[in-house]
Amino acid sequence: MNKNIFTLIIWVCISQSLYGQICPNDPPQNMFLADSPWPIYHRNNYAQSSTCYTGPKDGDSLRTVTKNEIQGGTSPWVYMTDKYSNGDRALLYSNSTHVFKLVDLGDEIVTVDSLRIDFDPFQSFGWNFLLTKNKVWFTYDPKFNPSNNQFTRLFKLSDADTTDIFSEIVVLDTFNFGDYGINRVQHYSINYDGSLVFNSDNNTDEGYGTVGVISQDFQLLDTLRFSTTADEITNHNAFPIDENNSFYITTNKRLIKFAWDGQELSIDWQVNYDFVGDGPVGTFAEGSGTTPTLMGWGEGNDKLVIMSDGHNQNNLVAFWREVPDDWQGIAGMDIRFAGAIQLPAAESFSNTFQSIENSPSVYSYDVAIAQFNGFLGYDCNNFKGVQKLSWNTEMNQFEISWVNSDINMNGVLTYSEGSNTVYCSGKEEDCNYYYYGLDWETGELNFRYLLGPEGTFLDDPFYDAGNNNIIDEDGNIYFAGGASLVKLEIVERSTSTFELDFEIKVDLFPNPTKGAIKIDTKNDIIEKSVFGINGELVLSSYDNQPIIDLSNLATGIYFVKITLSHGISVHKIVKGN
């Protein structure tokens, strides 16, 4: 394990508990992500786009604060840093040409600094950001033109002064994929061991794709070539990662689970599926439009990976990450195919796009997903529809919870547990944009807030095609327009605010120990993991028993990570004779 990762483990042990990205009902947390309400594009490694922080509710007094004239265009994504010494967080914003560091001053949002990383936005574009601890950020330039010696690059960024929120952006390091014969890297993410994972379709015309793992100090740790067919598209979608460092990539023909054991990449399993069917086959209609999303975790629970397909009327599709012992399978399908259900609000409107392109928002075994209207601007008289579905863990099938056919939500939905509301914006027949909150239980309109009129393409302040909606600790929502950053601010709450009133307190004893360690905590235990002095995982279990047995381990120093229903606690343990 590299020095940076080991240093972070030591830091976690000193701090004991992590709060920034943790909500009570979150999936297992990645302790290498920034302590931030929104450190990665779909908020967590499971790509669920849900949070416990309370967003706006009916009766709240709201206002918009807009930062306009941001260079670069396209549909960018927004992220929040960990806190600075003054207690505030900066906003990071990435589009096809630039990365921006912005600060919300209350009445205005100001640009602290920007960095141009791509001078040819029409050849290739991307806007992924990834925030790790201690003000370290990763973004990329997906450019791929070998004839001009231009290859995909990964940037490691930070502040010149990490204690100063107004400090300028600095480039700490750059990884050039062309140095390793790799190109066309469109998506990357972070493992639970702190390493970075990437997916490339550079050689699909030669019959293979490439995935790889890089350390945070930019050492290439391993790559894996996997065979592809001539018409297979392997990198249209981002990918989730589970707590075992497995990641799930969907092509237009199959779902593949890749495994990383800390030393070597391998394919664990793959499932063929007709993602295209009778659906559109245009420029942006490449199989599934959605990032696969993980659903379920913990001992004995259903564990699924879900996404929509690209049929004329899209289906929500589920595959087993772990096949239940009593699962008999579905006739004619792979044993890992768990089921599919046709989405009522998924009307095909173009051969260019999927009718379901934006990824789902998942909370527990519930999922909300909306009709899409296109990335390239869309008419005021548009296609509408938002739906919520639930996975029935007894019947092993999807069920429709509700459909709202009156609302257009054209971005990636965000669910707030605190307000029990799902959020997004959309345009109506009057050519004004509105921001919506739908009740999670019924689909009824909780609130509708006028944002303003549409503008010109890519200079539209509330342009909503594919952007994310992030919620901070105070419940304010930020999202990106075509060349803007919009804040939907709660000026005054109509009711009492939701507060994270849980406390993470864990005691382990005896320490030192010769064998068993008892865990004293009022929180529910989800997972127990033990790491060696060099950071290697030596023991793990998924159960709620308040005990860890180290009897079979050699004497020495170990780090014990306890994943709780309300967070994570890490402790240094001495194992004696």
C-alpha positions in Angstrom: 0.0 0.0 0.0 1.3 3.4 -0.9 2.4 6.0 1.7 -0.5 8.4 1.0 -3.1 5.8 1.7 -1.4 4.6 4.9 -1.1 8.2 6.1 -4.9 8.6 5.6 -5.6 5.5 7.7 -3.5 6.9 10.5 -5.3 10.2 10.2 -8.7 8.4 10.5 -7.5 6.6 13.6 -6.6 9.9 15.2 -9.9 11.6 14.3 -11.9 8.5 15.3 -15.1 9.5 13.4 -16.0 10.9 10.0 -19.0 13.1 9.6 -18.8 15.0 6.3 -20.3 12.5 3.9 -22.2 10.3 6.4 -25.9 10.0 6.8 -27.6 7.4 9.0 -28.9 5.2 6.2 -26.0 5.6 3.8 -24.4 2.5 2.2 -20.9 1.6 3.5 -18.7 4.8 3.4 -15.5 5.3 1.5 -13.2 6.9 4.1 -10.9 8.2 1.3 -13.6 10.5 -0.1 -13.7 14.1 1.1 -15.6 14.9 4.3 -18.2 16.7 2.2 -22.0 16.5 1.6 -21.3 15.8 -2.1 -17.7 14.6 -2.9 -18.4 12.6 -6.0 -20.7 12.9 -8.9 -23.6 10.8 -7.6 -22.7 11.6 -4.0 -21.4 8.1 -3.0 -19.7 5.1 -4.5 -23.0 3.4 -4.8 -24.1 6.2 -7.1 -27.4 6.7 -5.3 -27.8 10.5 -5.4 -29.6 10.6 -2.0 -28.9 12.3 1.3 -30.2 12.8 4.8 -29.9 16.6 4.7 -33.2 18.4 4.6 -33.9 20.2 1.4 -36.6 22.9 0.9 -40.1 22.1 2.0 -43.6 23.5 1.3 -43.9 26.9 3.0 -40.2 27.6 3.2 -39.2 31.1 2.1 -36.8 30.6 -0.9 -34.7 32.7 -3.2 -32.2 32.1 -6.0 -28.6 33.3 -6.2 -27.1 32.8 -9.6 -23.5 33.0 -10.8 -23.6 33.7 -14.5 -21.1 33.9 -17.4 -19.1 30.8 -16.5 -16.9 29.8 -19.5 -17.0 26.3 -21.0 -20.7 25.5 -21.5 -22.2 22.0 -21.6 -24.0 20.4 -18.7 -21.5 20.5 -15.8 -21.6 19.0 -12.4 -21.1 20.6 -9.0 -19.3 19.4 -5.8 -18.5 20.7 -2.3 -15.1 20.6 -0.7 -14.4 19.7 2.9 -14.4 22.6 5.3 -11.7 25.2 5.5 -10.4 26.8 8.7 -13.2 29.4 8.6 -15.8 26.6 8.7 -17.0 27.2 5.1 -16.9 24.9 2.0 -15.9 25.9 -1.5 -17.8 24.8 -4.6 -16.0 23.0 -7.4 -17.5 23.1 -10.9 -16.2 21.2 -13.9 -17.4 21.5 -17.5 -16.0 20.7 -21.0 -13.0 23.1 -20.9 -12.5 24.4 -17.3 -12.6 23.6 -13.7 -13.7 26.4 -11.3 -13.4 27.1 -7.7 -16.3 29.1 -6.4 -17.2 30.6 -3.0 -20.8 31.4 -1.8 -20.7 34.7 0.0 -24.4 34.7 0.7 -25.7 37.4 -1.6 -23.4 36.4 -4.4 -21.3 33.5 -5.6 -17.8 34.5 -6.6 -15.1 32.8 -8.7 -11.9 32.3 -6.7 -10.0 30.7 -9.5 -10.3 28.7 -12.7 -8.1 26.3 -14.7 -8.4 25.6 -18.4 -7.6 21.9 -19.1 -9.1 21.4 -22.6 -8.8 23.7 -25.6 -10.9 21.7 -27.9 -14.3 21.1 -26.4 -15.9 19.9 -29.6 -13.6 16.9 -30.0 -14.2 15.4 -26.6 -15.7 16.6 -23.4 -16.2 15.5 -19.8 -17.0 17.0 -16.4 -16.3 14.4 -13.7 -14.7 15.6 -10.5 -13.6 13.5 -7.5 -12.8 15.0 -4.1 -10.6 13.1 -1.7 -9.4 14.2 1.8 -7.3 17.2 2.7 -8.3 19.4 -0.3 -7.1 17.0 -3.0 -9.3 16.9 -6.1 -9.1 14.9 -9.4 -10.5 15.9 -12.7 -9.6 15.0 -16.3 -9.3 16.1 -19.9 -10.7 13.3 -22.0 -9.1 14.6 -25.2 -8.0 11.8 -27.6 -6.1 12.8 -30.8 -2.9 10.7 -31.0 -2.0 12.3 -34.3 -1.5 15.6 -32.4 0.0 13.7 -29.5 -3.0 14.5 -27.4 -4.1 11.9 -24.9 -6.5 11.7 -22.0 -4.9 13.2 -18.9 -5.8 13.0 -15.2 -5.1 16.0 -13.1 -4.4 16.1 -9.3 -5.4 19.5 -8.0 -5.4 21.3 -4.7 -5.2 24.8 -3.1 -1.9 26.7 -3.0 -2.9 27.1 0.7 -5.2 24.4 1.9 -6.3 26.5 4.9 -7.5 29.4 2.8 -10.8 29.1 1.0 -9.8 31.9 -1.3 -6.5 30.3 -2.3 -5.9 29.6 -6.0 -6.0 26.2 -7.7 -2.6 24.4 -8.2 -1.8 21.3 -10.2 0.0 18.8 -8.0 0.5 16.2 -10.7 -0.7 15.1 -14.1 -1.1 11.5 -15.4 -0.8 11.1 -19.2 -2.6 7.9 -20.2 -0.7 8.1 -23.6 2.5 7.2 -21.8 1.0 3.7 -21.2 -0.6 3.3 -24.6 -4.0 4.0 -23.1 -6.5 6.7 -24.4 -10.2 7.6 -24.5 -10.6 7.4 -20.8 -14.1 8.8 -20.2 -14.9 7.7 -16.6 -13.0 7.1 -13.4 -13.8 6.7 -9.7 -12.2 5.8 -6.3 -11.9 2.4 -4.6 -12.4 1.8 -0.9 -8.6 1.4 -0.6 -8.0 4.9 -2.0 -6.8 3.9 -5.4 -8.4 5.3 -8.6 -10.2 3.2 -11.2 -10.6 4.1 -14.9 -12.4 2.8 -17.9 -11.1 3.3 -21.5 -12.6 2.3 -24.9 -9.4 3.2 -26.8 -9.1 -0.1 -28.5 -12.7 -1.3 -29.0 -12.1 -1.1 -32.8 -9.3 -3.6 -32.2 -11.5 -5.9 -30.2 -10.8 -5.0 -26.6 -11.5 -2.4 -23.9 -9.2 -1.5 -20.9 -9.8 -0.9 -17.2 -7.1 0.0 -14.8 -6.1 1.1 -11.3 -3.9 4.1 -10.4 -2.6 5.1 -7.0 -3.2 8.6 -5.8 0.5 9.4 -6.3 -0.1 8.4 -10.0 1.6 5.0 -10.1 -0.2 2.7 -12.6 -0.9 -0.4 -10.5 -2.6 -2.7 -13.0 -4.6 -2.8 -16.2 -6.9 -5.4 -17.7 -7.9 -5.8 -21.3 -11.3 -7.4 -21.9 -12.6 -8.6 -25.2 -15.3 -6.6 -27.0 -17.4 -7.1 -30.1 -17.1 -4.8 -33.2 -20.2 -2.8 -32.3 -19.8 -2.8 -28.5 -19.8 0.6 -26.7 -18.0 0.3 -23.3 -17.7 3.8 -21.8 -21.0 5.7 -22.3 -21.7 5.4 -18.6 -20.0 6.1 -15.3 -19.7 3.2 -12.9 -20.3 2.4 -9.2 -17.9 0.7 -6.8 -18.8 -1.5 -3.9 -17.1 -1.8 -0.5 -15.1 -4.9 -1.8 -13.5 -2.7 -4.5 -15.6 -4.3 -7.3 -16.9 -2.1 -10.0 -19.7 -2.5 -12.5 -19.5 -1.4 -16.1 -22.4 -1.5 -18.5 -21.9 -1.7 -22.2 -24.6 -1.7 -24.8 -24.6 -5.5 -24.7 -23.8 -6.6 -21.1 -23.0 -5.8 -17.5 -19.5 -6.7 -16.3 -18.3 -7.0 -12.7 -14.6 -6.3 -12.4 -12.8 -7.2 -9.1 -9.7 -5.5 -7.6 -7.9 -7.4 -4.8 -5.3 -4.8 -4.2 -2.8 -6.4 -6.5 -4.6 -7.5 -9.7 -7.8 -6.8 -11.7 -10.0 -9.6 -12.9 -13.5 -10.2 -14.3 -15.7 -11.7 -11.6 -18.8 -12.2 -13.8 -20.6 -10.8 -16.8 -24.2 -10.9 -17.9 -25.4 -10.5 -21.5 -28.5 -8.3 -21.9 -30.3 -6.7 -24.8 -29.9 -3.0 -23.7 -30.8 -1.6 -27.1 -33.8 -3.7 -28.2 -36.3 -1.6 -30.3 -35.0 1.7 -29.0 -33.2 4.7 -30.5 -29.7 4.1 -31.9 -28.6 7.7 -32.5 -25.5 9.7 -31.3 -26.4 9.7 -27.6 -28.5 6.5 -27.5 -25.8 3.9 -26.7 -27.5 1.1 -24.7 -28.3 2.2 -21.2 -28.2 6.0 -20.6 -27.9 5.6 -16.9 -25.0 5.0 -14.5 -25.5 1.6 -12.8 -26.6 2.1 -9.2 -26.1 -0.3 -6.3 -29.0 -1.1 -4.1 -28.8 -3.0 -0.8 -26.0 -4.0 1.5 -25.3 -5.8 4.7 -25.7 -9.4 5.8 -28.6 -11.3 4.4 -30.1 -8.5 2.4 -30.8 -8.3 -1.4 -27.8 -6.9 -3.2 -28.6 -5.5 -6.7 -27.2 -3.4 -9.4 -29.9 -1.5 -11.3 -30.1 0.7 -14.4 -32.5 1.5 -17.3 -32.2 -0.1 -20.7 -32.6 1.5 -24.1 -35.8 0.0 -25.4 -38.4 2.1 -27.1 -40.2 2.2 -23.7 -37.4 1.8 -21.2 -37.3 -0.8 -18.6 -35.8 -0.6 -15.1 -33.5 -3.6 -14.9 -31.9 -5.4 -11.9 -29.1 -7.8 -11.7 -28.0 -9.8 -8.6 -24.6 -8.8 -7.1 -25.1 -11.8 -4.9 -27.5 -14.5 -6.1 -29.8 -15.6 -3.2 -29.6 -19.3 -2.4 -33.3 -19.9 -3.1 -33.3 -18.0 -6.4 -34.5 -20.2 -9.3 -33.9 -17.7 -12.1 -36.0 -16.4 -14.9 -36.6 -18.6 -17.9 -34.2 -17.7 -20.8 -32.2 -15.3 -18.8 -28.8 -15.4 -17.0 -29.1 -16.5 -13.3 -27.9 -13.0 -12.3 -30.8 -11.3 -14.1 -33.1 -10.4 -11.2 -35.9 -8.7 -13.1 -37.2 -5.8 -15.1 -40.2 -3.6 -15.2 -41.4 -1.2 -17.9 -41.3 2.4 -16.9 -44.7 4.1 -17.4 -43.1 7.6 -17.9 -40.6 6.8 -20.6 -41.8 8.0 -23.9 -39.4 7.8 -26.8 -39.0 11.3 -28.3 -36.0 11.1 -30.6 -33.6 8.7 -32.3 -30.7 10.8 -30.8 -31.4 10.2 -27.1 -32.7 7.7 -24.7 -36.0 8.6 -23.1 -34.4 7.7 -19.8 -30.9 9.1 -19.8 -30.4 10.5 -16.4 -29.5 8.1 -13.6 -31.9 7.0 -10.9 -32.0 8.3 -7.3 -32.0 5.3 -4.8 -32.8 5.2 -1.2 -33.1 1.8 0.6 -35.1 -0.4 -1.9 -36.9 2.6 -3.5 -35.8 4.3 -6.8 -37.0 7.4 -8.6 -36.3 8.1 -12.2 -37.6 10.7 -14.7 -38.4 11.1 -18.4 -35.6 12.9 -20.3 -35.9 15.6 -23.0 -32.4 15.9 -24.4 -29.0 17.4 -23.8 -29.2 19.9 -26.7 -31.9 22.1 -25.4 -35.6 21.2 -25.6 -39.0 22.6 -26.4 -41.2 24.3 -23.8 -43.9 21.8 -24.8 -42.0 18.8 -23.7 -42.4 15.2 -22.5 -43.2 14.9 -18.8 -43.2 12.2 -16.2 -41.5 11.1 -13.0 -41.9 7.6 -11.4 -40.9 5.8 -8.2 -40.5 2.1 -8.0 -39.7 -0.3 -5.2 -37.9 -3.6 -5.1 -40.1 -6.1 -3.2 -37.5 -8.1 -1.2 -40.1 -10.9 -0.5 -41.3 -11.3 -4.1 -38.0 -10.5 -5.7 -39.5 -8.0 -8.2 -40.0 -4.3 -9.0 -43.3 -2.7 -8.2 -44.6 0.7 -9.2 -45.1 3.1 -6.3 -46.4 6.1 -8.1 -46.2 8.1 -11.4 -46.5 11.9 -11.7 -47.3 12.6 -15.4 -47.5 16.4 -14.9 -43.9 17.3 -14.1 -40.8 17.6 -16.2 -37.6 16.9 -14.3 -34.8 16.9 -16.8 -31.7 16.5 -14.6 -30.5 13.8 -12.2 -33.0 13.5 -9.4 -31.8 14.0 -5.7 -33.7 12.5 -2.8 -33.7 14.0 0.7 -34.5 11.8 3.6 -34.8 14.8 5.9 -37.7 16.3 3.9 -38.8 13.0 2.3 -38.8 14.8 -1.0 -37.2 14.2 -4.4 -35.9 17.3 -6.2 -35.1 18.6 -9.7 -35.9 21.4 -12.1 -37.7 21.5 -15.4 -39.3 23.7 -18.1 -43.0 24.3 -18.6 -45.2 25.5 -21.5 -44.7 29.1 -20.6 -40.9 28.6 -21.3 -40.0 29.3 -17.7 -38.0 27.0 -15.6 -39.3 25.8 -12.2 -37.8 23.9 -9.3 -39.9 21.0 -8.0 -40.1 18.9 -4.9 -42.2 15.7 -5.1 -43.4 13.8 -2.0 -41.4 10.6 -1.8 -44.4 8.5 -0.6 -47.1 9.8 -3.0 -45.4 11.6 -5.9 -47.6 14.6 -5.2 -46.2 18.1 -5.7 -44.7 19.4 -2.4 -43.6 22.7 -3.9 -43.1 24.5 -7.2 -40.7 27.5 -7.3 -40.3 29.8 -10.3 -36.6 30.1 -11.4 -36.9 32.2 -14.5 -37.2 32.2 -18.3 -35.2 30.1 -20.7 -32.2 31.7 -22.4 -30.2 30.9 -25.5 -28.6 27.4 -25.8 -25.5 27.0 -23.6 -26.1 30.5 -22.2 -29.2 29.5 -20.4 -29.0 30.3 -16.7 -31.3 27.4 -15.7 -30.4 24.9 -18.4 -31.0 21.5 -16.8 -30.0 18.7 -19.1 -28.1 16.1 -17.1 -26.9 18.2 -14.2 -26.8 17.0 -10.6 -28.6 18.7 -7.6 -26.5 18.8 -4.5 -27.8 19.6 -1.0 -25.6 21.1 1.7 -25.9 20.8 5.5 -28.3 23.8 5.7 -30.6 22.3 3.0 -29.7 24.7 0.2 -29.6 23.2 -3.3 -26.9 24.0 -5.9 -27.1 23.0 -9.5 -25.4 24.1 -12.8 -27.0 25.8 -15.8 -25.5 26.1 -19.2 -23.0 28.7 -18.1 -24.0 29.3 -14.5 -24.2 28.0 -11.0 -27.6 28.3 -9.3 -28.3 28.3 -5.6 -31.8 27.6 -4.3 -31.5 29.1 -0.9 -33.7 28.6 2.1 -34.2 32.1 3.6 -36.5 31.0 6.4 -37.9 27.6 7.4 -41.6 27.2 7.8 -41.1 24.3 10.3 -38.3 23.0 12.5 -35.2 21.9 10.7 -34.0 18.3 10.5 -30.9 17.8 12.6 -28.3 15.0 12.6 -28.8 14.3 16.3 -26.9 11.0 16.3 -23.6 10.5 18.1 -20.8 8.1 17.0 -19.3 6.6 20.1 -17.4 3.3 20.0 -15.2 1.7 22.6 -13.1 -1.4 22.0 -11.7 -3.4 24.9 -9.5 -4.9 26.0 -6.7 -3.1 24.3 -4.0 -4.6 24.1 -5.7 -8.0 23.5 -4.7 -11.6 23.2 -7.8 -12.6 21.2 -11.4 -11.3 21.3 -12.3 -7.6 21.4 -15.7 -6.4 22.6 -17.4 -3.5 20.9 -19.3 -1.1 23.1 -21.6 1.2 21.0 -25.3 2.3 20.9 -25.2 2.3 17.1 -26.1 -0.7 14.9 -23.0 -2.5 13.6 -22.9 -3.2 9.9 -19.4 -4.2 9.1 -16.1 -4.9 11.0 -12.8 -4.7 9.2 -9.2 -5.2 10.4 -6.2 -3.7 8.6 -2.5 -4.5 9.1 0.2 -2.0 9.7 0.7 -1.6 6.0 -2.9 -1.0 5.3 -3.8 -4.6 4.0 -7.2 -6.0 4.8 -6.7 -9.1 7.0 -10.2 -9.7 8.4 -13.7 -8.6 7.8 -17.3 -9.6 8.6 -20.8 -8.4 8.0 -22.8 -9.0 11.1 -24.1 -7.0 14.1 -22.3 -9.0 16.8 -20.3 -6.7 19.2 -17.1 -8.8 19.1 -14.1 -9.3 16.9 -11.8 -12.3 17.3 -8.1 -11.6 16.6 -6.9 -14.9 17.9 -5.6 -16.2 14.6 -3.7 -13.0 13.8 0.0 -12.5 14.5 1.2 -10.2 17.3 1.5 -6.5 16.2 -0.4 -3.3 15.6 -3.8 -3.4 13.7 -6.4 -0.8 12.7 -10.0 -1.8 13.3 -12.7 0.0 11.3 -16.3 -0.3 12.6 -19.0 0.6 10.0 -22.1 1.7 11.9 -25.6 2.6 10.8 -24.6 6.2 11.7 -21.0 6.4 10.5 -17.6 5.0 10.8 -15.1 4.6 13.7 -11.5 3.5 13.4 -9.2 2.4 16.2 -5.6 1.3 16.7 -5.4 -2.1 18.4 -2.3 -3.9 19.8 -2.4 -7.7 19.5 -0.3 -9.5 22.1 0.8 -13.1 22.7 
